[in-house]
Amino acid sequence: MTTVQPKSREPIKNDNLKNLKTINGKGVPTHASKAHAPAEISETAKTLNAAQTPPVEPSPQTESPSTPSSAVEAASTATNIAKTLAKIPVLPIAVPSESKDAKKLQEKISDSLPPKLSFIKKPALIFIEGFSAFGISNGDGIKDMADNLPGAKRFSWDEQDKIVDEIKKHAPDQPVVLVGHSFGGDSAVEIANTLNTVKNGFRGIDLLVSIDSVGMNNTIIPMNVKRNLNFIGEGGIPFLHGNPDVARNTDYTEVINELRPEIHSEMDDSEEVQFKIFESINDVLTEGNHQDIFIEIQTTDELRKIIDKQMPHHLKD
């Protein structure tokens, strides 16, 4: 086996030393001294040296590339705030109760509000009696018609406010019929004028029947009346007979004046007058798809007969 001898290491020649200036007049040798030659360090020594050297810890100021320092500080601050808030005791908040005056005011407002309207889904059929003193009107004819017409109501000539309230109880799409004798006829015209206002919604009157109407300024029929049937007596007693009516606007109102031979107090009792009134009312109701009044009258009369037969005699008296 051949043994290879290691080559001897020659001193490293440093050419840069040629350019150095002399120090204190002494020259610098161009070759390094053998005494100052670097010692050889084996690879094993280098490995041991690296193992014995402690790792260098990063500087506290060094920021992590994945987590910015500002985000860390914000998270730490939020955590501290949450811990502080959790330690604060929850105090009850006193809510001021409603004062007695406020409650009373609310109750007054509630009491003053009008009740919810519930309209009557039937026609308003109103009969108005006249002044009954001194034989001017006995009211028998008005009473007979009102009692025999299903759904009709009877009032006195001086109950205009009640009549207006009664009409307003009925649904706006329901027909309205006014029949008045003597002062009752005058009241019927005044009621029509009252309803012909913004306050009352310009409520329409489908039929206004005036039987020898007596009063002042009652001959002009307002435009909310569709039809006016006016019976006029020939007279006999001054100022106790009707006059011809005229429409304020003929585009809206039809007026029919009829001269009658009956005296003032008996005109509403005339069967011919009553028939024409019922016929006119029936035209209004059947036009609005309501029951024929003559059929209702007949049915009502038959029911009365049945009730009379079944009722004990002592109750009839």
DRENROKE-512554 format. One record per residue (C-alpha): residue in one letter; x, y, z; residue number from 1. Coordinates in steps of 0.2 Angstrom, whole numbers, always signed. Layout:
<atoms>
(atom "a",(X,Y,Z),NUM) ...
</atoms>
This chain:
<atoms>
(atom "m",(+0,+0,+0),1) (atom "t",(+7,+16,-5),2) (atom "t",(+7,+31,+7),3) (atom "v",(+4,+48,+1),4) (atom "q",(+13,+61,+10),5) (atom "p",(+4,+78,+12),6) (atom "k",(+11,+92,+3),7) (atom "s",(+20,+105,+14),8) (atom "r",(+11,+122,+15),9) (atom "e",(+21,+137,+9),10) (atom "p",(+18,+154,+18),11) (atom "i",(+5,+165,+9),12) (atom "k",(+13,+179,-1),13) (atom "n",(+4,+195,+1),14) (atom "d",(+7,+206,-13),15) (atom "n",(-3,+220,-5),16) (atom "l",(+11,+223,+7),17) (atom "k",(+22,+231,-6),18) (atom "n",(+11,+247,-6),19) (atom "l",(+12,+250,+12),20) (atom "k",(+23,+265,+18),21) (atom "t",(+37,+263,+30),22) (atom "i",(+33,+266,+48),23) (atom "n",(+47,+275,+58),24) (atom "g",(+59,+272,+44),25) (atom "k",(+58,+254,+45),26) (atom "g",(+52,+243,+31),27) (atom "v",(+38,+230,+32),28) (atom "p",(+44,+213,+26),29) (atom "t",(+35,+207,+10),30) (atom "h",(+33,+189,+17),31) (atom "a",(+23,+185,+33),32) (atom "s",(+33,+177,+46),33) (atom "k",(+31,+159,+49),34) (atom "a",(+28,+162,+67),35) (atom "h",(+12,+172,+63),36) (atom "a",(+5,+159,+51),37) (atom "p",(-13,+155,+54),38) (atom "a",(-16,+138,+62),39) (atom "e",(-25,+124,+53),40) (atom "i",(-43,+121,+59),41) (atom "s",(-50,+104,+55),42) (atom "e",(-67,+102,+50),43) (atom "t",(-71,+93,+66),44) (atom "a",(-65,+108,+76),45) (atom "k",(-77,+119,+66),46) (atom "t",(-91,+108,+69),47) (atom "l",(-88,+107,+88),48) (atom "n",(-86,+126,+88),49) (atom "a",(-103,+128,+80),50) (atom "a",(-111,+116,+92),51) (atom "q",(-104,+125,+108),52) (atom "t",(-110,+143,+101),53) (atom "p",(-127,+147,+109),54) (atom "p",(-140,+153,+96),55) (atom "v",(-143,+171,+94),56) (atom "e",(-160,+177,+101),57) (atom "p",(-169,+189,+89),58) (atom "s",(-170,+207,+95),59) (atom "p",(-186,+212,+104),60) (atom "q",(-189,+225,+91),61) (atom "t",(-189,+213,+77),62) (atom "e",(-207,+211,+70),63) (atom "s",(-214,+195,+64),64) (atom "p",(-217,+195,+46),65) (atom "s",(-234,+186,+48),66) (atom "t",(-241,+197,+62),67) (atom "p",(-239,+216,+62),68) (atom "s",(-235,+224,+78),69) (atom "s",(-250,+236,+77),70) (atom "a",(-262,+221,+75),71) (atom "v",(-255,+213,+91),72) (atom "e",(-256,+229,+101),73) (atom "a",(-274,+232,+95),74) (atom "a",(-279,+214,+101),75) (atom "s",(-270,+217,+117),76) (atom "t",(-279,+233,+120),77) (atom "a",(-296,+226,+116),78) (atom "t",(-293,+212,+128),79) (atom "n",(-289,+224,+142),80) (atom "i",(-305,+234,+138),81) (atom "a",(-316,+219,+139),82) (atom "k",(-308,+213,+155),83) (atom "t",(-311,+231,+163),84) (atom "l",(-329,+232,+157),85) (atom "a",(-333,+215,+164),86) (atom "k",(-328,+221,+181),87) (atom "i",(-340,+236,+181),88) (atom "p",(-356,+232,+190),89) (atom "v",(-372,+234,+180),90) (atom "l",(-383,+248,+188),91) (atom "p",(-402,+248,+186),92) (atom "i",(-408,+263,+176),93) (atom "a",(-424,+272,+183),94) (atom "v",(-436,+275,+169),95) (atom "p",(-448,+289,+173),96) (atom "s",(-466,+283,+174),97) (atom "e",(-480,+292,+165),98) (atom "s",(-487,+306,+175),99) (atom "k",(-505,+307,+181),100) (atom "d",(-508,+322,+171),101) (atom "a",(-502,+314,+155),102) (atom "k",(-513,+299,+158),103) (atom "k",(-528,+310,+161),104) (atom "l",(-525,+319,+145),105) (atom "q",(-524,+303,+136),106) (atom "e",(-540,+297,+143),107) (atom "k",(-549,+313,+138),108) (atom "i",(-542,+312,+120),109) (atom "s",(-548,+294,+119),110) (atom "d",(-565,+299,+126),111) (atom "s",(-567,+313,+114),112) (atom "l",(-563,+302,+99),113) (atom "p",(-579,+297,+89),114) (atom "p",(-584,+279,+89),115) (atom "k",(-580,+268,+75),116) (atom "l",(-594,+270,+62),117) (atom "s",(-605,+256,+58),118) (atom "f",(-617,+260,+44),119) (atom "i",(-634,+254,+41),120) (atom "k",(-635,+244,+25),121) (atom "k",(-653,+249,+21),122) (atom "p",(-662,+263,+13),123) (atom "a",(-666,+278,+23),124) (atom "l",(-685,+281,+22),125) (atom "i",(-691,+296,+32),126) (atom "f",(-709,+302,+34),127) (atom "i",(-711,+319,+42),128) (atom "e",(-727,+325,+50),129) (atom "g",(-733,+343,+50),130) (atom "f",(-740,+355,+63),131) (atom "s",(-755,+347,+70),132) (atom "a",(-763,+362,+79),133) (atom "f",(-778,+371,+73),134) (atom "g",(-783,+357,+61),135) (atom "i",(-768,+361,+49),136) (atom "s",(-763,+343,+49),137) (atom "n",(-768,+328,+58),138) (atom "g",(-754,+317,+53),139) (atom "d",(-765,+302,+50),140) (atom "g",(-759,+300,+32),141) (atom "i",(-741,+301,+36),142) (atom "k",(-742,+289,+50),143) (atom "d",(-752,+276,+39),144) (atom "m",(-738,+277,+26),145) (atom "a",(-724,+275,+38),146) (atom "d",(-732,+261,+47),147) (atom "n",(-735,+251,+31),148) (atom "l",(-718,+254,+23),149) (atom "p",(-705,+241,+30),150) (atom "g",(-690,+250,+36),151) (atom "a",(-698,+267,+37),152) (atom "k",(-697,+280,+51),153) (atom "r",(-708,+294,+56),154) (atom "f",(-703,+311,+64),155) (atom "s",(-711,+328,+68),156) (atom "w",(-707,+343,+58),157) (atom "d",(-697,+351,+71),158) (atom "e",(-685,+336,+73),159) (atom "q",(-673,+341,+59),160) (atom "d",(-657,+337,+68),161) (atom "k",(-663,+320,+73),162) (atom "i",(-668,+317,+55),163) (atom "v",(-651,+322,+48),164) (atom "d",(-642,+311,+61),165) (atom "e",(-653,+296,+56),166) (atom "i",(-649,+299,+38),167) (atom "k",(-630,+299,+41),168) (atom "k",(-632,+282,+50),169) (atom "h",(-636,+274,+33),170) (atom "a",(-622,+269,+22),171) (atom "p",(-618,+283,+8),172) (atom "d",(-622,+271,-6),173) (atom "q",(-640,+268,+1),174) (atom "p",(-655,+278,-6),175) (atom "v",(-663,+292,+4),176) (atom "v",(-681,+296,+3),177) (atom "l",(-690,+311,+12),178) (atom "v",(-709,+313,+13),179) (atom "g",(-716,+328,+22),180) (atom "h",(-733,+335,+24),181) (atom "s",(-737,+354,+27),182) (atom "f",(-723,+360,+39),183) (atom "g",(-715,+343,+37),184) (atom "g",(-713,+346,+18),185) (atom "d",(-704,+363,+22),186) (atom "s",(-693,+353,+34),187) (atom "a",(-689,+341,+21),188) (atom "v",(-682,+355,+9),189) (atom "e",(-672,+362,+23),190) (atom "i",(-665,+345,+27),191) (atom "a",(-660,+343,+9),192) (atom "n",(-651,+360,+10),193) (atom "t",(-642,+355,+26),194) (atom "l",(-636,+339,+18),195) (atom "n",(-630,+348,+3),196) (atom "t",(-614,+354,+12),197) (atom "v",(-596,+349,+13),198) (atom "k",(-598,+345,+31),199) (atom "n",(-611,+332,+27),200) (atom "g",(-603,+326,+12),201) (atom "f",(-616,+333,-1),202) (atom "r",(-627,+318,+4),203) (atom "g",(-639,+315,-10),204) (atom "i",(-658,+313,-9),205) (atom "d",(-665,+301,-21),206) (atom "l",(-683,+307,-19),207) (atom "l",(-691,+322,-10),208) (atom "v",(-710,+322,-9),209) (atom "s",(-718,+338,-2),210) (atom "i",(-737,+337,+1),211) (atom "d",(-744,+354,+1),212) (atom "s",(-728,+361,+9),213) (atom "v",(-730,+376,+20),214) (atom "g",(-716,+388,+25),215) (atom "m",(-704,+401,+19),216) (atom "n",(-691,+400,+5),217) (atom "n",(-695,+381,+2),218) (atom "t",(-698,+382,-16),219) (atom "i",(-680,+380,-23),220) (atom "i",(-675,+362,-23),221) (atom "p",(-656,+360,-21),222) (atom "m",(-645,+351,-33),223) (atom "n",(-642,+336,-22),224) (atom "v",(-660,+331,-24),225) (atom "k",(-663,+319,-39),226) (atom "r",(-682,+320,-40),227) (atom "n",(-695,+331,-32),228) (atom "l",(-713,+326,-32),229) (atom "n",(-723,+341,-26),230) (atom "f",(-742,+340,-23),231) (atom "i",(-750,+357,-22),232) (atom "g",(-768,+361,-14),233) (atom "e",(-780,+373,-22),234) (atom "g",(-781,+382,-6),235) (atom "g",(-796,+389,+3),236) (atom "i",(-786,+395,+18),237) (atom "p",(-773,+409,+15),238) (atom "f",(-755,+404,+17),239) (atom "l",(-760,+386,+21),240) (atom "h",(-756,+378,+4),241) (atom "g",(-740,+374,-6),242) (atom "n",(-732,+383,-21),243) (atom "p",(-724,+376,-36),244) (atom "d",(-706,+371,-34),245) (atom "v",(-691,+374,-46),246) (atom "a",(-675,+366,-48),247) (atom "r",(-659,+375,-44),248) (atom "n",(-650,+365,-57),249) (atom "t",(-661,+356,-70),250) (atom "d",(-646,+345,-75),251) (atom "y",(-646,+337,-58),252) (atom "t",(-664,+338,-52),253) (atom "e",(-681,+334,-59),254) (atom "v",(-696,+343,-52),255) (atom "i",(-714,+337,-54),256) (atom "n",(-728,+349,-48),257) (atom "e",(-746,+342,-47),258) (atom "l",(-761,+352,-42),259) (atom "r",(-773,+342,-31),260) (atom "p",(-792,+345,-27),261) (atom "e",(-790,+340,-9),262) (atom "i",(-789,+352,+5),263) (atom "h",(-773,+355,+15),264) (atom "s",(-777,+344,+30),265) (atom "e",(-783,+329,+20),266) (atom "m",(-771,+328,+6),267) (atom "d",(-759,+316,+14),268) (atom "d",(-774,+304,+17),269) (atom "s",(-778,+303,-1),270) (atom "e",(-776,+286,-8),271) (atom "e",(-772,+292,-25),272) (atom "v",(-758,+303,-17),273) (atom "q",(-752,+289,-7),274) (atom "f",(-751,+277,-22),275) (atom "k",(-741,+289,-32),276) (atom "i",(-729,+292,-17),277) (atom "f",(-727,+273,-15),278) (atom "e",(-724,+270,-34),279) (atom "s",(-711,+284,-34),280) (atom "i",(-702,+276,-19),281) (atom "n",(-703,+259,-27),282) (atom "d",(-695,+266,-43),283) (atom "v",(-680,+272,-32),284) (atom "l",(-678,+256,-23),285) (atom "t",(-680,+244,-38),286) (atom "e",(-667,+255,-47),287) (atom "g",(-655,+251,-33),288) (atom "n",(-659,+232,-34),289) (atom "h",(-669,+233,-18),290) (atom "q",(-685,+223,-14),291) (atom "d",(-701,+229,-22),292) (atom "i",(-710,+238,-9),293) (atom "f",(-727,+232,-14),294) (atom "i",(-721,+214,-12),295) (atom "e",(-714,+219,+5),296) (atom "i",(-730,+227,+10),297) (atom "q",(-741,+212,+5),298) (atom "t",(-729,+200,+14),299) (atom "t",(-729,+211,+29),300) (atom "d",(-748,+211,+29),301) (atom "e",(-749,+192,+27),302) (atom "l",(-737,+191,+42),303) (atom "r",(-748,+202,+52),304) (atom "k",(-764,+192,+49),305) (atom "i",(-755,+176,+54),306) (atom "i",(-749,+184,+70),307) (atom "d",(-766,+190,+74),308) (atom "k",(-774,+173,+72),309) (atom "q",(-761,+165,+83),310) (atom "m",(-761,+178,+96),311) (atom "p",(-773,+175,+111),312) (atom "h",(-788,+187,+112),313) (atom "h",(-783,+194,+129),314) (atom "l",(-766,+200,+122),315) (atom "k",(-774,+209,+108),316) (atom "d",(-784,+220,+120),317) 
</atoms>
